[in-house]
Amino acid sequence: MPNIPWPNGAKIAVNLTFDFDAETLWLGRDPTNVDRPGTLSLGTYGAKVGAPKILELLADEGLPATFFVPGWVVDNRTHVIEKIVRANHEIGHHGYLHKSIDPTNLEMEREEFEKGIDSIKRVIGVAPVGYRGPSGETSANLIPLLTERGFIYDSTMLDDIEPYRHVLSDGSPGVVELPWHMDDTLYLLTSIKFHRPMATNDHVLSIWKSEFDEAYISGGYFNLIMHPQVTGRPSRIRTLRELICYIRKHDNVWFARSRDVATTWLKVANTPGDGPIVSPFLRRSENGTISQR
């Protein structure tokens, strides 16, 4: 797989991305959790302690990042959002209340989508250009909806390891996809309802290093998803610092916000000659089945 010509001869683009869910991870699944402060407390930690610790680490390291934030968090944890914006990090769209998508209910999907955009525009003054589906869930409506609303990229899919361009059912170009590689919740978040064994920090760090190594060799993209309520724990902040130190030992690494990766990719895609891969979006046939274009 050929390297993508990133700025200043960089061999790889590294996206440090954070899904700043706060309490919405629990409120979106069960609204009655509003009366269960203990249930919400891990999300509260993400806003109260985790996100500030992550911002402190990023400032110490002088690194940019992208925070995908539900509109409810923008509205109710505004002081943290303002800190993120002042530090020149990107705010991406992450729904409104982190609700699961019903592919048969376009009205609900659009309502969540528009409410999230409105919150971000109202608080930070500009519309988001990137989106990540809450819990990684999407419908066949998503990419046309993002394209219609002027988004540049999506970062939800898992069908590749390099950025690619969606193609709509009529053959027109859609948004750039920035697929993610690793997610901290797979190893470090558990609950009574969604039980999974938790890994040690050293185990997680070894996996993330190996994933980065292979991305570096194959050339050229690494997208890591983290959550303030998970990676924002003190010992895991140290794990992230160690990962950053490890990545920096490699030559020609470009740490970038997601929107900068997407806009750079688009410039390369519009350059004559061999450009980046273009991958089709799924389309629905007349009989209702999903197939590749």
Backbone as CSV, one residue per row, in Angstrom:
resi,resn,N_x,N_y,N_z,CA_x,CA_y,CA_z,C_x,C_y,C_z
1,MET,0.848,-1.187,0.000,0.000,0.000,0.000,0.888,1.242,0.000
2,PRO,0.771,2.126,-1.001,1.662,3.274,-1.083,1.389,4.280,0.014
3,ASN,2.452,4.968,0.437,2.294,6.017,1.427,1.510,7.183,0.838
4,ILE,0.721,7.823,1.676,-0.005,9.025,1.280,0.941,10.212,1.481
5,PRO,1.052,11.120,0.524,1.979,12.248,0.665,1.463,13.282,1.666
6,TRP,1.699,13.032,2.941,1.294,13.962,3.979,2.204,15.188,3.995
7,PRO,1.829,16.257,4.675,2.642,17.487,4.692,4.060,17.252,5.219
8,ASN,4.991,18.017,4.665,6.388,18.022,5.105,7.034,16.640,5.050
9,GLY,6.585,15.828,4.099,7.191,14.517,3.915,6.876,13.506,5.002
10,ALA,5.831,13.740,5.777,5.490,12.813,6.856,5.134,11.438,6.293
11,LYS,5.548,10.408,6.992,5.275,9.037,6.573,3.906,8.576,7.052
12,ILE,3.440,9.134,8.162,2.180,8.684,8.748,1.471,9.860,9.413
13,ALA,0.152,9.863,9.320,-0.677,10.829,10.040,-1.276,10.128,11.255
14,VAL,-1.163,10.747,12.413,-1.673,10.180,13.656,-2.808,11.058,14.167
15,ASN,-3.985,10.448,14.298,-5.155,11.110,14.880,-5.342,10.633,16.316
16,LEU,-5.169,11.520,17.281,-5.582,11.232,18.657,-6.996,11.776,18.791
17,THR,-7.976,10.890,18.933,-9.370,11.324,18.960,-10.018,10.881,20.262
18,PHE,-10.898,11.733,20.775,-11.555,11.480,22.055,-13.067,11.631,21.897
19,ASP,-13.806,10.596,22.254,-15.263,10.672,22.279,-15.671,11.152,23.671
20,PHE,-15.991,12.426,23.763,-16.298,13.054,25.045,-17.797,12.924,25.303
21,ASP,-18.190,11.755,25.838,-19.598,11.425,26.003,-20.207,11.987,27.274
22,ALA,-19.391,12.168,28.317,-19.897,12.528,29.643,-21.056,11.595,30.018
23,GLU,-22.152,12.149,30.521,-23.248,11.309,30.995,-24.124,10.739,29.886
24,THR,-23.964,11.188,28.651,-24.873,10.753,27.584,-24.777,9.268,27.273
25,LEU,-23.646,8.658,27.568,-23.502,7.231,27.298,-24.554,6.428,28.062
26,TRP,-25.008,6.941,29.201,-26.017,6.286,30.025,-27.398,6.902,29.829
27,LEU,-27.463,8.213,29.633,-28.753,8.876,29.430,-29.389,8.491,28.105
28,GLY,-28.564,8.344,27.061,-29.081,8.011,25.747,-29.683,6.616,25.692
29,ARG,-29.176,5.709,26.516,-29.680,4.341,26.518,-30.886,4.178,27.427
30,ASP,-30.949,4.979,28.499,-32.049,4.874,29.454,-32.263,6.231,30.109
31,PRO,-33.254,7.006,29.651,-33.481,8.351,30.206,-33.738,8.351,31.711
32,THR,-34.220,7.232,32.277,-34.469,7.209,33.721,-33.178,7.242,34.527
33,ASN,-32.050,7.047,33.865,-30.772,7.141,34.564,-30.486,8.555,35.071
34,VAL,-31.282,9.527,34.627,-31.105,10.884,35.116,-31.277,10.941,36.631
35,ASP,-32.024,9.991,37.197,-32.254,9.938,38.637,-31.311,8.963,39.339
36,ARG,-30.262,8.497,38.629,-29.306,7.554,39.209,-27.895,8.149,39.124
37,PRO,-27.562,9.037,40.062,-26.246,9.694,39.988,-25.071,8.728,40.049
38,GLY,-25.258,7.607,40.744,-24.171,6.629,40.772,-23.921,6.030,39.399
39,THR,-25.011,5.735,38.676,-24.890,5.194,37.323,-24.196,6.190,36.405
40,LEU,-24.491,7.468,36.586,-23.937,8.509,35.719,-22.530,8.935,36.129
41,SER,-22.080,8.494,37.306,-20.874,9.093,37.885,-19.612,8.885,37.065
42,LEU,-19.519,7.769,36.340,-18.329,7.572,35.501,-18.312,8.598,34.377
43,GLY,-19.485,8.874,33.794,-19.557,9.920,32.786,-19.254,11.282,33.362
44,THR,-19.731,11.522,34.587,-19.430,12.782,35.265,-17.927,12.925,35.472
45,TYR,-17.268,11.820,35.821,-15.810,11.845,35.963,-15.151,12.294,34.660
46,GLY,-15.661,11.808,33.529,-15.069,12.176,32.248,-15.060,13.673,32.032
47,ALA,-16.151,14.337,32.447,-16.234,15.790,32.285,-15.486,16.533,33.377
48,LYS,-15.564,16.029,34.593,-15.014,16.728,35.759,-13.505,16.575,35.886
49,VAL,-13.007,15.384,35.595,-11.587,15.088,35.815,-10.882,14.615,34.543
50,GLY,-11.502,13.644,33.849,-10.825,13.012,32.715,-10.472,13.963,31.595
51,ALA,-11.446,14.729,31.113,-11.173,15.659,30.005,-10.129,16.706,30.376
52,PRO,-10.200,17.342,31.567,-9.136,18.290,31.943,-7.754,17.643,32.008
53,LYS,-7.675,16.406,32.490,-6.373,15.731,32.532,-5.835,15.484,31.118
54,ILE,-6.723,15.109,30.208,-6.309,14.887,28.822,-5.847,16.195,28.195
55,LEU,-6.574,17.274,28.436,-6.172,18.577,27.897,-4.821,19.005,28.455
56,GLU,-4.591,18.712,29.711,-3.290,19.030,30.315,-2.168,18.251,29.647
57,LEU,-2.417,16.964,29.393,-1.414,16.136,28.720,-1.137,16.656,27.314
58,LEU,-2.181,16.967,26.563,-2.002,17.458,25.195,-1.238,18.780,25.188
59,ALA,-1.513,19.633,26.165,-0.786,20.905,26.262,0.680,20.662,26.577
60,ASP,0.948,19.745,27.491,2.342,19.417,27.835,3.101,18.904,26.618
61,GLU,2.422,18.101,25.805,3.066,17.493,24.641,2.993,18.380,23.402
62,GLY,2.215,19.442,23.467,2.079,20.332,22.312,1.412,19.664,21.126
63,LEU,0.378,18.862,21.388,-0.250,18.071,20.332,-1.701,18.491,20.105
64,PRO,-2.150,18.429,18.835,-3.562,18.685,18.522,-4.370,17.406,18.606
65,ALA,-5.667,17.547,18.811,-6.549,16.384,18.883,-7.931,16.771,18.404
66,THR,-8.772,15.761,18.219,-10.173,15.968,17.859,-11.040,15.346,18.943
67,PHE,-12.023,16.119,19.411,-12.981,15.647,20.405,-14.352,15.547,19.738
68,PHE,-14.896,14.337,19.661,-16.244,14.136,19.138,-17.210,14.229,20.322
69,VAL,-18.142,15.183,20.232,-18.927,15.543,21.410,-20.422,15.544,21.090
70,PRO,-21.250,14.829,21.870,-22.704,14.938,21.707,-23.186,16.346,22.053
71,GLY,-24.259,16.769,21.397,-24.779,18.106,21.634,-25.178,18.348,23.076
72,TRP,-25.699,17.323,23.759,-26.068,17.468,25.163,-24.863,17.857,26.002
73,VAL,-23.712,17.274,25.700,-22.489,17.596,26.436,-22.076,19.039,26.151
74,VAL,-22.204,19.451,24.897,-21.895,20.837,24.541,-22.769,21.796,25.339
75,ASP,-24.045,21.458,25.485,-24.990,22.312,26.197,-24.788,22.292,27.706
76,ASN,-24.390,21.148,28.253,-24.372,20.983,29.711,-22.978,20.937,30.325
77,ARG,-21.950,20.803,29.524,-20.562,20.834,30.012,-19.792,21.874,29.199
78,THR,-20.443,23.020,29.046,-19.942,24.058,28.142,-18.563,24.552,28.535
79,HIS,-18.293,24.655,29.827,-16.997,25.185,30.261,-15.842,24.294,29.802
80,VAL,-16.089,22.979,29.725,-15.043,22.080,29.238,-14.878,22.230,27.724
81,ILE,-15.987,22.353,27.030,-15.946,22.545,25.579,-15.163,23.818,25.246
82,GLU,-15.390,24.863,26.002,-14.673,26.119,25.757,-13.177,25.950,25.968
83,LYS,-12.783,25.140,26.939,-11.354,24.857,27.143,-10.773,24.106,25.949
84,ILE,-11.534,23.159,25.424,-11.073,22.396,24.257,-10.864,23.325,23.070
85,VAL,-11.813,24.219,22.852,-11.737,25.132,21.712,-10.584,26.116,21.893
86,ARG,-10.412,26.639,23.101,-9.315,27.597,23.357,-7.954,26.956,23.110
87,ALA,-7.869,25.645,23.321,-6.603,24.940,23.081,-6.401,24.585,21.611
88,ASN,-7.321,25.027,20.753,-7.239,24.833,19.305,-7.393,23.378,18.883
89,HIS,-8.129,22.618,19.693,-8.498,21.277,19.275,-9.801,21.347,18.482
90,GLU,-10.082,20.293,17.744,-11.286,20.256,16.921,-12.461,19.661,17.693
91,ILE,-13.650,20.245,17.488,-14.886,19.677,18.001,-15.615,19.000,16.853
92,GLY,-15.791,17.679,16.964,-16.534,16.921,15.960,-17.927,16.584,16.476
93,HIS,-18.810,16.248,15.564,-20.213,15.933,15.858,-20.329,14.474,16.297
94,HIS,-21.101,14.248,17.395,-21.251,12.892,17.931,-22.694,12.666,18.375
95,GLY,-23.651,13.138,17.531,-25.054,13.017,17.879,-25.473,14.077,18.879
96,TYR,-26.651,13.904,19.460,-27.073,14.837,20.515,-27.076,14.167,21.893
97,LEU,-27.762,13.040,22.033,-27.825,12.370,23.333,-27.212,10.975,23.267
98,HIS,-26.343,10.755,22.292,-25.659,9.462,22.146,-26.661,8.324,21.996
99,LYS,-27.754,8.586,21.283,-28.774,7.569,21.084,-28.382,6.586,19.990
100,SER,-28.818,5.341,20.155,-28.637,4.346,19.105,-29.533,4.695,17.922
101,ILE,-29.022,4.453,16.738,-29.753,4.783,15.520,-30.713,3.660,15.143
102,ASP,-31.924,4.025,14.771,-32.890,3.087,14.202,-32.911,3.312,12.692
103,PRO,-32.352,2.382,11.911,-32.269,2.583,10.454,-33.613,2.800,9.772
104,THR,-34.697,2.411,10.442,-36.018,2.592,9.839,-36.667,3.915,10.230
105,ASN,-36.005,4.688,11.090,-36.586,5.931,11.588,-35.700,7.106,11.198
106,LEU,-35.805,7.526,9.950,-34.971,8.611,9.452,-35.279,9.916,10.187
107,GLU,-36.531,10.098,10.589,-36.899,11.338,11.278,-36.155,11.483,12.601
108,MET,-36.082,10.389,13.377,-35.355,10.425,14.645,-33.870,10.647,14.412
109,GLU,-33.328,9.962,13.417,-31.908,10.112,13.104,-31.587,11.549,12.724
110,ARG,-32.422,12.131,11.886,-32.178,13.515,11.458,-32.334,14.490,12.630
111,GLU,-33.301,14.232,13.512,-33.496,15.118,14.659,-32.262,15.128,15.557
112,GLU,-31.747,13.939,15.880,-30.534,13.844,16.690,-29.364,14.537,16.004
113,PHE,-29.293,14.347,14.699,-28.209,14.907,13.901,-28.267,16.433,13.921
114,GLU,-29.422,16.990,13.646,-29.561,18.445,13.559,-29.410,19.108,14.929
115,LYS,-29.952,18.478,15.976,-29.819,19.044,17.318,-28.360,19.123,17.735
116,GLY,-27.582,18.115,17.380,-26.158,18.138,17.706,-25.429,19.261,16.998
117,ILE,-25.725,19.448,15.714,-25.111,20.547,14.958,-25.490,21.891,15.569
118,ASP,-26.765,22.054,15.899,-27.228,23.326,16.451,-26.509,23.664,17.752
119,SER,-26.299,22.672,18.608,-25.610,22.922,19.875,-24.179,23.388,19.642
120,ILE,-23.481,22.714,18.741,-22.088,23.083,18.472,-22.007,24.479,17.867
121,LYS,-22.866,24.783,16.918,-22.858,26.107,16.296,-23.180,27.195,17.314
122,ARG,-24.136,26.927,18.196,-24.548,27.927,19.173,-23.441,28.222,20.191
123,VAL,-22.703,27.193,20.598,-21.712,27.363,21.657,-20.348,27.808,21.136
124,ILE,-19.872,27.198,20.041,-18.528,27.553,19.576,-18.545,28.443,18.339
125,GLY,-19.715,28.639,17.749,-19.843,29.628,16.680,-19.581,29.135,15.278
126,VAL,-19.183,27.888,15.130,-18.950,27.329,13.792,-19.537,25.930,13.733
127,ALA,-19.932,25.517,12.544,-20.499,24.188,12.368,-19.382,23.144,12.310
128,PRO,-19.629,21.950,12.828,-18.626,20.884,12.724,-18.486,20.409,11.283
129,VAL,-17.310,19.874,10.957,-17.081,19.333,9.608,-16.850,17.832,9.631
130,GLY,-16.806,17.241,10.842,-16.588,15.812,10.967,-17.583,15.172,11.907
131,TYR,-17.827,13.887,11.709,-18.854,13.169,12.471,-18.337,11.791,12.857
132,ARG,-18.753,11.345,14.055,-18.547,9.946,14.443,-19.837,9.446,15.067
133,GLY,-20.357,8.342,14.578,-21.619,7.814,15.064,-21.519,7.368,16.503
134,PRO,-22.476,7.748,17.365,-22.496,7.253,18.741,-22.488,5.732,18.782
135,SER,-21.593,5.172,19.579,-21.421,3.714,19.692,-21.061,3.077,18.356
136,GLY,-20.582,3.874,17.403,-20.197,3.352,16.094,-21.360,2.901,15.254
137,GLU,-22.569,3.345,15.577,-23.755,2.906,14.850,-24.135,3.921,13.778
138,THR,-24.504,3.419,12.611,-24.927,4.277,11.510,-26.093,3.613,10.786
139,SER,-26.633,4.321,9.838,-27.617,3.747,8.931,-27.174,4.053,7.507
140,ALA,-27.900,3.518,6.543,-27.603,3.811,5.147,-27.890,5.269,4.800
141,ASN,-28.554,5.975,5.711,-28.873,7.383,5.470,-27.705,8.314,5.799
142,LEU,-26.723,7.815,6.552,-25.735,8.710,7.152,-24.895,9.465,6.137
143,ILE,-24.259,8.757,5.220,-23.308,9.425,4.319,-24.010,10.451,3.426
144,PRO,-25.181,10.137,2.856,-25.901,11.194,2.127,-26.252,12.382,3.016
145,LEU,-26.609,12.113,4.280,-26.955,13.194,5.198,-25.738,14.072,5.490
146,LEU,-24.594,13.457,5.728,-23.370,14.221,5.966,-22.999,15.060,4.747
147,THR,-23.106,14.468,3.582,-22.764,15.179,2.349,-23.698,16.359,2.136
148,GLU,-24.979,16.136,2.358,-25.992,17.183,2.207,-25.717,18.371,3.124
149,ARG,-25.229,18.097,4.345,-25.023,19.164,5.317,-23.626,19.756,5.265
150,GLY,-22.843,19.396,4.252,-21.561,20.036,4.036,-20.419,19.531,4.894
151,PHE,-20.549,18.325,5.440,-19.449,17.754,6.217,-18.304,17.348,5.288
152,ILE,-17.107,17.322,5.831,-15.925,16.916,5.073,-15.628,15.431,5.273
153,TYR,-15.842,14.948,6.499,-15.442,13.570,6.771,-16.359,12.901,7.787
154,ASP,-16.302,11.570,7.786,-16.893,10.708,8.798,-15.764,9.887,9.402
155,SER,-15.921,9.496,10.682,-14.914,8.638,11.311,-15.616,7.584,12.160
156,THR,-16.407,6.763,11.482,-17.202,5.746,12.157,-16.851,4.345,11.691
157,MET,-16.472,4.191,10.441,-16.378,2.876,9.810,-15.122,2.108,10.227
158,LEU,-15.216,0.797,10.024,-14.124,-0.123,10.365,-13.707,-0.981,9.179
159,ASP,-14.100,-0.568,7.972,-13.890,-1.432,6.813,-12.561,-1.205,6.108
160,ASP,-11.679,-0.408,6.706,-10.378,-0.154,6.083,-9.423,0.308,7.167
161,ILE,-8.167,0.515,6.797,-7.185,1.076,7.724,-6.624,2.396,7.211
162,GLU,-7.001,2.784,6.002,-6.556,4.036,5.404,-7.782,4.891,5.051
163,PRO,-7.618,6.206,4.983,-8.728,7.062,4.547,-9.184,6.717,3.138
164,TYR,-10.465,6.905,2.882,-11.007,6.700,1.542,-12.201,7.622,1.345
165,ARG,-12.696,7.688,0.112,-13.811,8.575,-0.228,-15.072,7.757,-0.465
166,HIS,-16.162,8.137,0.200,-17.442,7.508,-0.068,-17.982,7.969,-1.422
167,VAL,-18.722,7.102,-2.079,-19.391,7.421,-3.328,-20.881,7.167,-3.122
168,LEU,-21.711,8.154,-3.413,-23.141,8.028,-3.206,-23.785,7.167,-4.293
169,SER,-25.043,6.815,-4.099,-25.712,5.884,-5.006,-25.848,6.424,-6.421
170,ASP,-25.807,7.764,-6.580,-25.891,8.339,-7.923,-24.520,8.529,-8.560
171,GLY,-23.482,8.051,-7.885,-22.126,8.140,-8.414,-21.377,9.397,-8.008
172,SER,-22.019,10.316,-7.315,-21.354,11.553,-6.903,-20.500,11.303,-5.661
173,PRO,-19.445,12.104,-5.464,-18.559,11.885,-4.322,-19.203,12.290,-3.006
174,GLY,-18.941,11.512,-1.976,-19.401,11.826,-0.632,-18.256,12.310,0.236
175,VAL,-18.378,12.104,1.519,-17.363,12.568,2.455,-16.180,11.600,2.488
176,VAL,-15.080,12.072,3.050,-13.916,11.214,3.292,-14.187,10.385,4.543
177,GLU,-13.818,9.126,4.501,-13.908,8.279,5.682,-12.539,8.173,6.339
178,LEU,-12.494,8.413,7.652,-11.276,8.236,8.437,-11.507,7.056,9.377
179,PRO,-11.250,5.831,8.932,-11.541,4.654,9.750,-10.663,4.621,10.996
180,TRP,-11.222,4.091,12.087,-10.432,4.044,13.314,-9.814,2.668,13.505
181,HIS,-8.723,2.646,14.263,-7.934,1.434,14.430,-8.169,0.750,15.777
182,MET,-8.168,1.514,16.860,-8.266,0.967,18.201,-9.212,1.828,19.038
183,ASP,-9.841,1.208,20.048,-10.790,1.892,20.921,-10.498,1.459,22.357
184,ASP,-10.291,2.430,23.258,-9.933,2.077,24.632,-11.022,1.300,25.366
185,THR,-12.294,1.517,25.008,-13.369,0.843,25.736,-13.359,-0.671,25.547
186,LEU,-12.778,-1.141,24.454,-12.737,-2.581,24.203,-11.942,-3.307,25.271
187,TYR,-11.022,-2.594,25.924,-10.124,-3.214,26.893,-10.300,-2.689,28.317
188,LEU,-10.868,-1.475,28.448,-10.777,-0.790,29.731,-12.119,-0.339,30.304
189,LEU,-13.238,-0.711,29.684,-14.538,-0.323,30.202,-15.419,-1.555,30.330
190,THR,-16.013,-1.717,31.484,-16.909,-2.839,31.719,-18.058,-2.374,32.603
191,SER,-19.124,-3.149,32.644,-20.266,-2.824,33.487,-21.050,-4.105,33.741
192,ILE,-22.073,-3.992,34.582,-22.902,-5.165,34.869,-23.650,-5.617,33.615
193,LYS,-24.185,-4.644,32.862,-24.969,-4.982,31.685,-24.097,-5.361,30.492
194,PHE,-22.899,-4.756,30.409,-22.012,-5.010,29.264,-20.666,-5.478,29.814
195,HIS,-20.681,-6.685,30.372,-19.488,-7.159,31.065,-18.441,-7.659,30.069
196,ARG,-17.227,-7.236,30.298,-16.078,-7.784,29.584,-14.876,-7.719,30.521
197,PRO,-13.950,-8.656,30.402,-12.754,-8.600,31.247,-11.909,-7.381,30.883
198,MET,-11.361,-6.731,31.894,-10.541,-5.549,31.660,-9.075,-5.942,31.562
199,ALA,-8.367,-5.308,30.616,-6.944,-5.579,30.409,-6.109,-4.646,31.283
200,THR,-4.883,-5.043,31.534,-3.968,-4.168,32.253,-3.498,-3.048,31.324
201,ASN,-3.035,-1.962,31.895,-2.541,-0.847,31.085,-1.376,-1.270,30.202
202,ASP,-0.485,-2.095,30.748,0.662,-2.543,29.955,0.213,-3.374,28.756
203,HIS,-0.798,-4.201,28.956,-1.322,-5.008,27.857,-1.882,-4.108,26.764
204,VAL,-2.683,-3.123,27.166,-3.274,-2.198,26.202,-2.181,-1.431,25.461
205,LEU,-1.202,-0.953,26.187,-0.111,-0.202,25.557,0.617,-1.055,24.524
206,SER,0.826,-2.323,24.831,1.529,-3.195,23.878,0.705,-3.385,22.605
207,ILE,-0.614,-3.485,22.745,-1.482,-3.633,21.566,-1.447,-2.367,20.725
208,TRP,-1.572,-1.213,21.367,-1.575,0.056,20.641,-0.235,0.277,19.925
209,LYS,0.855,-0.082,20.576,2.172,0.058,19.936,2.257,-0.830,18.696
210,SER,1.792,-2.056,18.821,1.857,-2.986,17.683,0.995,-2.493,16.528
211,GLU,-0.181,-1.965,16.850,-1.054,-1.449,15.800,-0.411,-0.256,15.103
212,PHE,0.196,0.625,15.890,0.895,1.763,15.285,2.050,1.281,14.411
213,ASP,2.813,0.308,14.893,3.955,-0.202,14.124,3.526,-0.656,12.733
214,GLU,2.435,-1.410,12.666,1.978,-1.913,11.376,1.437,-0.797,10.496
215,ALA,0.774,0.179,11.098,0.306,1.331,10.322,1.481,2.119,9.772
216,TYR,2.523,2.228,10.552,3.718,2.967,10.123,4.400,2.263,8.958
217,ILE,4.449,0.937,9.028,5.082,0.164,7.960,4.262,0.238,6.680
218,SER,2.934,0.054,6.801,2.096,0.016,5.615,1.902,1.399,5.031
219,GLY,2.019,2.421,5.851,2.067,3.791,5.397,0.727,4.397,5.078
220,GLY,0.161,4.903,5.918,0.322,6.074,6.562,-0.782,6.634,7.389
221,TYR,-1.579,5.853,8.188,-2.631,6.479,8.982,-2.882,5.664,10.236
222,PHE,-3.067,6.386,11.365,-3.355,5.737,12.642,-4.352,6.595,13.393
223,ASN,-5.525,6.008,13.688,-6.626,6.722,14.329,-6.999,5.976,15.602
224,LEU,-6.712,6.592,16.749,-6.966,5.966,18.040,-8.142,6.653,18.723
225,ILE,-9.173,5.865,19.110,-10.318,6.390,19.841,-10.097,6.199,21.334
226,MET,-10.271,7.302,22.079,-10.201,7.253,23.534,-11.383,8.016,24.118
227,HIS,-11.662,7.763,25.387,-12.773,8.396,26.081,-12.266,9.002,27.391
228,PRO,-12.649,10.239,27.708,-12.182,10.841,28.956,-12.535,10.044,30.199
229,GLN,-13.671,9.336,30.211,-14.025,8.558,31.388,-13.217,7.275,31.494
230,VAL,-12.493,6.923,30.426,-11.710,5.689,30.404,-10.211,6.006,30.439
231,THR,-9.704,6.595,29.372,-8.283,6.940,29.325,-7.958,8.108,30.251
232,GLY,-8.973,8.848,30.691,-8.749,9.965,31.601,-8.449,9.567,33.033
233,ARG,-8.445,8.258,33.363,-8.018,7.829,34.693,-6.519,8.086,34.850
234,PRO,-6.042,8.409,36.049,-4.638,8.824,36.217,-3.613,7.869,35.623
235,SER,-3.745,6.565,35.905,-2.732,5.634,35.408,-2.788,5.511,33.892
236,ARG,-3.958,5.732,33.321,-4.089,5.600,31.870,-3.627,6.858,31.152
237,ILE,-3.663,7.983,31.816,-3.022,9.185,31.274,-1.538,8.906,31.084
238,ARG,-0.945,8.222,32.058,0.465,7.845,31.929,0.668,6.897,30.755
239,THR,-0.279,5.966,30.555,-0.191,5.048,29.416,-0.220,5.808,28.104
240,LEU,-1.107,6.787,27.988,-1.172,7.593,26.767,0.109,8.384,26.574
241,ARG,0.649,8.914,27.650,1.912,9.653,27.537,3.028,8.735,27.018
242,GLU,3.039,7.505,27.512,4.049,6.543,27.064,3.862,6.199,25.590
243,LEU,2.617,6.084,25.148,2.362,5.814,23.731,2.851,6.966,22.870
244,ILE,2.563,8.183,23.274,3.014,9.361,22.516,4.531,9.385,22.431
245,CYS,5.182,9.102,23.546,6.653,9.057,23.556,7.156,8.005,22.580
246,TYR,6.507,6.843,22.553,6.917,5.772,21.643,6.737,6.196,20.188
247,ILE,5.590,6.783,19.871,5.335,7.217,18.499,6.359,8.256,18.060
248,ARG,6.730,9.147,18.969,7.672,10.221,18.629,9.090,9.715,18.383
249,LYS,9.353,8.491,18.747,10.667,7.915,18.449,10.792,7.551,16.975
250,HIS,9.684,7.587,16.245,9.682,7.270,14.816,9.842,8.553,14.000
251,ASP,10.522,8.441,12.882,10.739,9.599,12.012,9.471,9.938,11.231
252,ASN,9.326,11.223,10.927,8.308,11.701,9.979,6.891,11.315,10.383
253,VAL,6.525,11.666,11.619,5.171,11.440,12.115,4.457,12.787,12.179
254,TRP,3.250,12.814,11.635,2.418,14.026,11.644,1.234,13.815,12.576
255,PHE,1.254,14.463,13.749,0.100,14.480,14.636,-0.846,15.563,14.127
256,ALA,-2.101,15.207,13.906,-3.009,16.157,13.271,-4.434,15.978,13.775
257,ARG,-5.212,17.039,13.658,-6.641,16.940,13.891,-7.278,16.186,12.721
258,SER,-8.411,15.593,12.976,-9.071,14.796,11.935,-9.407,15.642,10.717
259,ARG,-9.880,16.858,10.921,-10.255,17.697,9.789,-9.046,18.033,8.922
260,ASP,-7.858,18.136,9.528,-6.661,18.430,8.748,-6.239,17.227,7.908
261,VAL,-6.411,16.038,8.471,-6.134,14.823,7.699,-7.081,14.732,6.516
262,ALA,-8.373,14.981,6.756,-9.367,14.857,5.688,-9.149,15.883,4.586
263,THR,-8.884,17.126,4.948,-8.677,18.156,3.922,-7.399,17.904,3.133
264,THR,-6.374,17.417,3.809,-5.136,17.071,3.098,-5.384,15.914,2.151
265,TRP,-6.115,14.905,2.599,-6.426,13.756,1.746,-7.175,14.207,0.496
266,LEU,-8.118,15.139,0.656,-8.897,15.617,-0.489,-8.006,16.321,-1.501
267,LYS,-7.027,17.061,-1.034,-6.095,17.716,-1.960,-5.319,16.678,-2.762
268,VAL,-4.907,15.606,-2.081,-4.174,14.542,-2.778,-5.084,13.840,-3.780
269,ALA,-6.339,13.623,-3.380,-7.281,12.927,-4.253,-7.564,13.703,-5.526
270,ASN,-7.452,15.014,-5.444,-7.720,15.860,-6.610,-6.479,16.163,-7.438
271,THR,-5.366,15.501,-7.069,-4.123,15.681,-7.814,-4.039,14.650,-8.926
272,PRO,-3.708,15.043,-10.175,-3.597,14.065,-11.265,-2.586,12.972,-10.938
273,GLY,-2.836,11.810,-11.466,-1.934,10.696,-11.223,-2.551,9.716,-10.249
274,ASP,-1.703,8.875,-9.670,-2.181,7.880,-8.725,-2.586,8.560,-7.422
275,GLY,-3.870,8.547,-7.114,-4.364,9.169,-5.894,-4.775,8.120,-4.886
276,PRO,-5.322,8.551,-3.759,-5.756,7.609,-2.727,-6.924,6.758,-3.202
277,ILE,-7.135,5.686,-2.498,-8.215,4.777,-2.845,-9.575,5.434,-2.650
278,VAL,-10.498,5.150,-3.529,-11.874,5.638,-3.411,-12.770,4.421,-3.225
279,SER,-13.506,4.395,-2.125,-14.318,3.231,-1.802,-15.789,3.595,-1.866
280,PRO,-16.637,2.728,-2.431,-18.060,3.060,-2.566,-18.817,2.913,-1.270
281,PHE,-19.863,3.724,-1.114,-20.763,3.564,0.014,-21.786,2.486,-0.337
282,LEU,-22.377,1.896,0.686,-23.377,0.871,0.446,-24.649,1.484,-0.104
283,ARG,-25.268,0.829,-1.023,-26.535,1.307,-1.557,-27.613,0.252,-1.339
284,ARG,-28.829,0.685,-1.242,-29.952,-0.221,-1.035,-30.622,-0.517,-2.381
285,SER,-30.751,-1.772,-2.684,-31.356,-2.167,-3.951,-32.876,-2.099,-3.850
286,GLU,-33.555,-2.344,-4.952,-35.005,-2.251,-4.978,-35.669,-3.276,-4.059
287,ASN,-35.030,-4.396,-3.846,-35.625,-5.419,-2.980,-35.271,-5.222,-1.523
288,GLY,-34.558,-4.124,-1.218,-34.265,-3.785,0.172,-32.951,-4.332,0.700
289,THR,-32.216,-5.130,-0.079,-30.950,-5.644,0.383,-29.867,-4.613,0.172
290,ILE,-28.766,-4.798,0.914,-27.643,-3.873,0.845,-26.553,-4.505,-0.016
291,SER,-26.013,-3.714,-0.926,-24.956,-4.246,-1.795,-23.956,-3.138,-2.090
292,GLN,-22.776,-3.553,-2.545,-21.757,-2.583,-2.930,-22.057,-2.044,-4.310
293,ARG,-21.746,-0.767,-4.508,-21.857,-0.208,-5.835,-20.806,-0.814,-6.744
